[in-house]
């Protein structure tokens, strides 16, 4: 058969007038005007783009998890965020509040802790030398354990102190090791719990037999305060009450609920690289275990629009405590998302004073029995 074929009918489709010309198959396949060839530049761009995307995914989903798993310092930094500093004149808290003093305590392991003490509103005119004796006057004392980042002088914390001061509570707030003006010593779960215990013991001594101490923890401070109460009760101490503001039930579930974890949560090796190393390094903060056997009354406060620690974790902790310690007081107060209180602005709710006062009064009444 002749290798030439008539292309009269095809010529029109290539923009040629039908002339009766004949084209070989080779001409038809390799004539650039008829069938376009692949563009080498486009291929190189596609390969380059694919390589960049592949490297990005390898870095994010392999390299970062490996680094995190093997870096205890990185794990601590992300849990405590103690590198985040808020400029505060710690020695002159009267710049921010009335009826307040600054002082320092030392732990058994020689850590210096910066502390503020606010008097109840009705005692606000006391002279500084009377602050210690005022603690034995019978007014309830709130020992405040702040969350991660910043220090005891952060704006939202000061606003909470003022609110509680107006309700005639003593407020004692301090900075854990590595925070604020406390000793720049690397924190650990046991370390910050020891710091909290030091301040509690000091308060107990100053208040003598009239101590009505309510421990208030916020965010990470809920994990610290829960661990503290567990230790205190195991040593025979009776804590008047525990308030948990924006709590999580344990660090494992908090990590899985954290917004940044959404990028990694579906990886089959998530726990191996992220939660297990932290538990192995003692960063557990297991409130759902520490509070199972304690008899201390507990009040849980949580905003429904909290995106840092979802309200579901606070609810889960509440249900666990209700089930495991049904004969002890556990109360959950949720704040509507319409109030837009988020993770650290519950103090703005008009409901908070009455809820706190009711809990404190009932806790003191229970302590008498």
C-alpha positions as CSV (number, residue, x, y, z in Angstrom):
1,X,0.0,0.0,0.0
2,X,1.3,3.5,-0.8
3,X,2.6,5.2,2.3
4,X,1.0,8.4,1.1
5,X,-2.6,9.2,2.0
6,X,-4.9,11.9,0.9
7,X,-5.3,14.7,3.4
8,X,-7.7,16.8,1.6
9,X,-10.4,16.4,4.3
10,X,-7.8,17.0,7.1
11,X,-6.1,20.0,5.6
12,X,-9.0,22.3,6.6
13,X,-8.7,21.4,10.2
14,X,-5.0,22.6,10.2
15,X,-5.9,25.9,8.7
16,X,-4.9,24.9,5.1
17,X,-7.1,25.2,2.1
18,X,-7.8,21.9,0.4
19,X,-5.3,21.7,-2.5
20,X,-5.2,18.0,-3.1
21,X,-1.7,17.8,-1.5
22,X,-0.5,14.6,0.0
23,X,1.3,14.2,3.3
24,X,3.3,11.4,4.8
25,X,2.5,10.0,8.2
26,X,5.9,11.1,9.4
27,X,5.2,14.7,8.2
28,X,1.8,14.6,10.0
29,X,3.2,13.5,13.3
30,X,6.3,15.7,13.5
31,X,5.2,18.9,11.8
32,X,4.9,21.3,14.7
33,X,2.3,23.2,12.9
34,X,-0.1,20.3,12.9
35,X,0.3,18.5,16.4
36,X,2.0,20.5,19.2
37,X,4.9,18.9,21.0
38,X,5.3,18.8,24.9
39,X,6.8,22.0,26.4
40,X,10.0,21.2,28.4
41,X,9.6,24.3,30.5
42,X,6.2,23.3,31.7
43,X,7.5,19.8,32.6
44,X,10.3,21.4,34.6
45,X,7.9,23.7,36.4
46,X,5.6,20.8,37.3
47,X,8.5,18.7,38.6
48,X,9.8,21.6,40.6
49,X,6.4,22.3,42.1
50,X,5.9,18.7,43.0
51,X,9.4,18.6,44.7
52,X,8.7,21.7,46.8
53,X,5.3,20.3,47.9
54,X,6.9,16.9,48.7
55,X,9.7,18.6,50.8
56,X,7.1,20.7,52.6
57,X,5.1,17.7,53.6
58,X,8.2,15.8,54.6
59,X,9.3,18.7,56.8
60,X,6.0,19.3,58.4
61,X,4.8,15.7,58.9
62,X,8.1,13.9,59.4
63,X,10.9,16.3,60.4
64,X,8.9,18.4,62.9
65,X,7.4,15.4,64.7
66,X,10.9,13.8,65.0
67,X,12.4,17.0,66.4
68,X,9.5,17.4,68.9
69,X,9.7,13.8,70.1
70,X,13.4,14.1,70.8
71,X,13.5,17.6,72.4
72,X,12.4,17.9,76.0
73,X,13.2,21.6,76.0
74,X,10.8,22.2,73.0
75,X,8.1,20.2,74.8
76,X,8.5,22.2,78.0
77,X,8.6,25.5,76.0
78,X,5.3,24.8,74.3
79,X,3.6,23.6,77.5
80,X,4.8,26.4,79.8
81,X,5.3,29.3,77.2
82,X,7.5,30.8,79.9
83,X,9.5,32.6,77.3
84,X,6.5,35.0,76.8
85,X,7.2,38.0,79.0
86,X,4.8,40.8,79.9
87,X,6.6,44.0,81.2
88,X,5.4,44.6,84.8
89,X,6.8,46.6,87.7
90,X,6.6,43.7,90.2
91,X,7.9,45.6,93.1
92,X,5.3,48.3,92.9
93,X,2.0,46.6,92.2
94,X,0.2,49.6,93.7
95,X,0.6,51.1,90.2
96,X,-2.1,48.6,89.1
97,X,-4.2,47.9,92.1
98,X,-5.1,49.2,95.6
99,X,-4.4,47.4,98.9
100,X,-1.6,45.2,97.5
101,X,2.0,44.4,98.4
102,X,4.9,42.5,96.8
103,X,7.1,40.1,98.6
104,X,9.2,36.9,98.0
105,X,9.2,33.3,99.3
106,X,11.8,30.6,99.0
107,X,11.0,26.9,98.3
108,X,12.8,24.0,99.9
109,X,14.9,23.6,96.7
110,X,16.0,27.3,97.0
111,X,13.8,28.8,94.3
112,X,12.7,32.4,94.9
113,X,9.0,33.1,94.1
114,X,7.6,36.6,93.5
115,X,4.2,37.0,95.3
116,X,1.5,39.6,95.4
117,X,-1.1,39.8,98.3
118,X,-4.3,41.8,97.8
119,X,-6.4,42.7,100.8
120,X,-10.2,42.4,100.8
121,X,-11.9,45.6,99.9
122,X,-13.0,46.2,103.5
123,X,-9.4,46.0,104.7
124,X,-7.9,48.0,101.9
125,X,-6.6,50.8,104.2
126,X,-4.5,48.5,106.3
127,X,-0.8,49.5,106.6
128,X,1.7,47.1,105.0
129,X,3.0,45.8,108.3
130,X,-0.6,44.5,109.0
131,X,-0.9,42.4,105.9
132,X,0.3,39.2,107.5
133,X,-1.9,39.5,110.5
134,X,-4.9,40.3,108.3
135,X,-4.6,36.8,106.8
136,X,-5.7,35.4,110.2
137,X,-8.8,37.6,110.3
138,X,-11.2,34.9,109.0
139,X,-11.9,36.3,105.5
140,X,-11.6,33.6,102.8
141,X,-8.2,33.5,100.9
142,X,-7.9,32.7,97.2
143,X,-4.6,31.3,96.1
144,X,-4.4,32.0,92.4
145,X,-2.4,29.7,90.1
146,X,-2.1,31.3,86.7
147,X,-1.9,29.6,83.3
148,X,1.1,29.5,80.9
149,X,2.8,32.5,79.4
150,X,3.1,36.0,80.9
151,X,3.1,36.4,84.7
152,X,1.0,37.4,87.6
153,X,0.8,40.9,86.3
154,X,-1.0,40.1,83.0
155,X,-3.9,42.4,82.3
156,X,-6.7,39.8,82.5
157,X,-5.3,38.4,85.7
158,X,-5.2,41.8,87.4
159,X,-8.8,42.4,86.4
160,X,-9.8,39.1,88.0
161,X,-7.9,40.1,91.2
162,X,-9.8,43.4,91.4
163,X,-13.1,41.6,91.0
164,X,-12.4,39.1,93.8
165,X,-11.0,41.9,96.0
166,X,-14.4,43.7,95.7
167,X,-16.0,40.5,96.9
168,X,-13.9,40.8,100.1
169,X,-11.5,38.0,99.5
170,X,-7.8,38.0,100.1
171,X,-6.0,37.2,96.9
172,X,-2.5,35.7,96.8
173,X,-1.0,35.4,93.3
174,X,2.6,34.3,92.5
175,X,4.8,33.3,89.6
176,X,6.2,29.8,89.3
177,X,9.9,29.3,88.7
178,X,11.0,30.8,85.3
179,X,8.0,33.2,85.3
180,X,8.0,36.9,86.2
181,X,10.6,37.9,88.8
182,X,10.8,34.4,90.2
183,X,14.1,32.4,89.9
184,X,15.0,31.7,86.2
185,X,15.0,27.9,86.7
186,X,13.6,25.6,84.1
187,X,10.1,24.5,85.0
188,X,8.7,21.0,85.2
189,X,5.3,19.7,86.4
190,X,6.7,18.7,89.8
191,X,8.7,21.9,90.1
192,X,5.7,24.2,89.6
193,X,3.6,22.0,91.9
194,X,6.3,22.4,94.5
195,X,6.2,26.2,94.1
196,X,2.5,26.2,94.6
197,X,2.8,24.0,97.7
198,X,5.3,26.4,99.2
199,X,2.9,29.3,98.9
200,X,0.0,27.3,100.2
201,X,2.0,26.2,103.3
202,X,3.0,29.8,104.0
203,X,-0.6,30.9,103.8
204,X,-1.7,28.1,106.0
205,X,0.8,29.1,108.6
206,X,-0.1,32.8,108.5
207,X,-3.8,32.1,108.6
208,X,-3.3,29.9,111.6
209,X,-6.4,27.8,112.5
210,X,-8.8,30.2,110.7
211,X,-7.5,29.4,107.2
212,X,-10.2,29.1,104.6
213,X,-8.1,28.7,101.5
214,X,-9.7,28.4,98.1
215,X,-7.2,27.3,95.4
216,X,-8.1,28.8,92.0
217,X,-6.3,27.5,88.9
218,X,-6.7,28.8,85.4
219,X,-5.9,26.9,82.2
220,X,-2.5,25.2,82.8
221,X,-3.0,26.3,86.4
222,X,-5.9,23.9,86.7
223,X,-3.6,20.9,86.1
224,X,-1.1,22.3,88.6
225,X,-3.7,23.0,91.2
226,X,-5.3,19.6,90.8
227,X,-2.0,17.9,91.3
228,X,-1.4,20.2,94.4
229,X,-4.7,19.3,96.0
230,X,-4.0,15.6,95.5
231,X,-0.6,15.9,97.3
232,X,-2.0,18.1,100.1
233,X,-4.8,15.6,100.9
234,X,-2.4,12.7,100.8
235,X,-0.5,14.5,103.5
236,X,-3.6,15.0,105.6
237,X,-4.4,18.6,104.6
238,X,-8.0,19.7,104.1
239,X,-8.4,22.3,101.3
240,X,-11.5,24.4,101.6
241,X,-12.3,24.4,97.9
242,X,-10.9,24.2,94.4
243,X,-12.0,26.4,91.5
244,X,-10.9,25.3,88.0
245,X,-11.3,28.0,85.3
246,X,-11.1,26.7,81.7
247,X,-9.7,23.3,82.7
248,X,-8.6,20.3,80.7
249,X,-8.9,16.7,82.0
250,X,-5.3,15.6,81.1
251,X,-2.5,16.8,78.9
252,X,-2.9,14.0,76.3
253,X,-6.4,15.1,75.4
254,X,-5.5,18.8,75.6
255,X,-2.8,18.3,73.0
256,X,-5.2,16.5,70.8
257,X,-7.7,19.3,71.1
258,X,-5.2,22.2,70.6
259,X,-5.8,24.2,67.4
260,X,-2.3,23.6,65.9
261,X,-2.8,19.8,66.4
262,X,-5.4,19.8,63.6
263,X,-2.5,19.6,61.2
264,X,-1.2,16.4,62.7
265,X,-4.1,14.7,64.5
266,X,-4.9,12.3,61.7
267,X,-1.4,10.9,61.4
268,X,-1.2,7.3,62.7
269,X,2.0,8.2,64.5
270,X,0.6,11.3,66.3
271,X,0.7,9.9,69.9
272,X,4.1,8.3,69.3
273,X,5.6,11.6,68.3
274,X,3.6,14.1,70.4
275,X,1.9,12.8,73.5
276,X,3.9,9.8,74.6
277,X,7.2,11.8,74.8
278,X,5.6,14.4,77.0
279,X,4.2,11.7,79.3
280,X,7.6,10.0,79.4
281,X,9.1,13.3,80.4
282,X,6.7,13.9,83.3
283,X,4.4,16.5,81.6
284,X,1.1,14.9,82.3
285,X,-1.1,17.2,84.3
286,X,-3.7,14.5,84.8
287,X,-6.5,16.3,86.7
288,X,-8.9,13.4,85.9
289,X,-6.6,11.1,88.0
290,X,-5.4,13.5,90.7
291,X,-9.0,14.5,91.7
292,X,-10.6,11.1,91.8
293,X,-10.0,10.4,95.5
294,X,-9.9,13.9,96.9
295,X,-12.9,15.2,99.0
296,X,-12.3,18.9,98.3
297,X,-15.4,20.6,96.8
298,X,-14.8,21.6,93.2
299,X,-16.2,24.3,91.0
300,X,-15.6,24.2,87.2
301,X,-15.9,27.3,85.2
302,X,-15.8,27.1,81.4
303,X,-16.9,29.4,78.5
304,X,-18.6,27.7,75.6
305,X,-16.6,29.6,73.1
306,X,-13.2,28.7,74.5
307,X,-11.1,27.6,71.5
308,X,-7.8,27.1,73.4
309,X,-9.3,24.5,75.8
310,X,-12.7,23.3,74.4
311,X,-15.5,23.2,76.9
312,X,-15.9,19.5,76.0
313,X,-12.8,18.8,78.1
314,X,-14.2,20.7,81.0
315,X,-17.4,18.7,80.7
316,X,-15.5,15.5,80.4
317,X,-13.6,16.2,83.6
318,X,-16.9,17.1,85.4
319,X,-18.6,13.8,84.3
320,X,-15.6,11.8,85.5
321,X,-15.6,13.5,88.9
322,X,-19.4,13.1,89.2
323,X,-19.1,9.4,88.5
324,X,-16.0,8.7,90.7
325,X,-16.8,10.9,93.7
326,X,-20.6,11.2,93.8
327,X,-20.6,12.1,97.5
328,X,-18.4,15.2,97.1
329,X,-19.5,18.5,95.8
330,X,-18.6,19.1,92.1
331,X,-20.3,21.9,90.2
332,X,-20.0,22.9,86.5
333,X,-20.9,26.4,85.4
334,X,-20.9,27.0,81.6
335,X,-20.9,30.5,80.2
336,X,-22.8,31.1,77.0
337,X,-20.9,31.8,73.8
338,X,-23.1,34.8,73.3
339,X,-21.0,36.5,76.1
340,X,-17.9,36.0,74.1
341,X,-15.7,35.3,77.1
342,X,-13.3,32.9,75.3
343,X,-10.4,31.4,77.2
344,X,-9.5,34.1,79.7
345,X,-12.3,36.6,80.1
346,X,-14.8,34.8,82.3
347,X,-14.2,37.5,84.9
348,X,-16.3,39.8,82.7
349,X,-19.4,37.8,83.2
350,X,-22.0,39.3,85.5
351,X,-22.8,35.8,86.7
352,X,-19.3,35.1,88.1
353,X,-19.4,36.8,91.5
354,X,-22.6,35.1,92.6
355,X,-21.4,31.7,91.4
356,X,-18.1,32.1,93.2
357,X,-19.6,33.4,96.4
358,X,-22.2,30.6,96.5
359,X,-19.5,28.0,96.0
360,X,-17.2,29.5,98.7
361,X,-20.0,29.7,101.2
362,X,-21.1,26.1,100.6
363,X,-17.5,24.9,100.8
364,X,-16.9,26.7,104.1
365,X,-20.1,25.2,105.5
366,X,-19.1,21.7,104.4
367,X,-15.7,22.2,106.1
368,X,-17.5,22.6,109.5
369,X,-18.8,19.1,109.4
